[in-house]
Amino acid sequence: MNGKDENAPFDSKLIENWFEQFFLDPLTTYLDETVFRIDLFETENEFIVEALLPSCQKENIHVAVNGQELSIKVKDHKKNHPHSHNYKIRTVTFPMSIDELKIDTRFEHDILEIKLYKKDK
């Protein structure tokens, strides 16, 4: 016997190795540098978007809503080149229109929280 269950639907060691490689993959590190993390929540009347923006200043954040889309644009200063910068942009499309006149934002502890209220039908 080789210690492997022939009736098992998958090789658990293979899956474990895949997960280890997934989190150590250089592509993941690259994505962390080019975009920022967002979390989405939905309630009966609103959508809540939280964006993790470490070491970002409030004046470098631009939020825009257009119909069903929210765009967050962040000016990112290069550490080695203080006078050069680029932008990181995330766009979220919602399943319904957003009330563009009723948006609440808050930025503290490196987290941007945006409350977007669903447009009345």
N, C-alpha and C positions, 0 to 999 in steps of 0.2 A: 504494500500500500504506500502511496506517496503522500498521504495525509490530506488529500484533496477529496472533497465530497463530490462524486460524479453526478449526483442529483441536484446540486446547487445550481440555481439559475444564472449565477454570475460569480466571478472570482473576486472576493472581497479585497484581497491584497492588491489586485490590479486597480480597483476603484480607489483604494486608499492612496496608492502611488499617484493616480491622476489628480486627486485633490491636492496633494502636497506640491506637485509640479504647477498646478493652476495658480496657487498663491505665490509661488516663487518665480513665476514667469516674468521676464523683463518687459513683455508687452503690458502687463498689469501696471508695472511701475511707470511705464511711458504714459499710459492712460491717466494715471494719477497726476501727472505733470501737465497734461494738456486739457483736462476737463476737471470740473469739481463735482462732488457728490451732491445729489439731491434726493430727498425723500418726499413722497406725495401721500396725502391723507385726504379722505373725503368724508364730509358729514352731510346731513340732509340739505343744508343751505349753502355750503361753501366747500371750496377746495383749499387745502393748506399745503404750501410748499415750503420745505426747509432746505436751505442750501448751506453746506459746510464751506466756509471761506476763511481758512486760516491765514493769519497775518495780513488780512485785507483791511483797507481803510474805507469808511463809509462813503467818502466822496469818490471812490473808484468803482462804485456799483451803480449800474443803470438797469432799471426794470421797465419793461414795456409790455402792454397788453393790447392785442389786436384781435377782436372777435373771440375765437376759441384758443388763441395762442398766447402764451406767456414767454417772454425772452428775458434772460438775465445775462447781462454783459458785464464782465469784470476786467478792469485794467490791471494787468499783472506786470510789475516791475521785475526785471531780471536782477538777481542778486549780485552778479559780477559786473553788470553794466547798469548803474543806477539811472542813467539818462535814457536808456532804451526801454521799451515796454511792448507788450503785445496784449491781445485780448483773449479771454476765455468766454465762450458763449454756450449757454444751454437754452434750448427751446422746448417747451412742453405744449402739446396739443391736447385740449380737453374735449370730452364728448358733447359739450354744449357750450353756448355762448356765456361769456363772463361779463358781469356788470362793470364796465370800465371806469365808472364814476365812484365805485365803492370798493376800494382796495386798501387793506391795512398792511403796513410793513413795519418790521422791527428788526434791528441788527444789534446783537450783543453776544459777547463770548464767542466770536467767530461764526455765529449762526445767523443767517438771514431767514426770517420767517415772513412769509407772504400769505395773507388770507384773501382769497378771491371769492367773491360772492356770486352764486349762480344767478343768471338773468331770469327774471320772472317770465313765464311762458305766456 
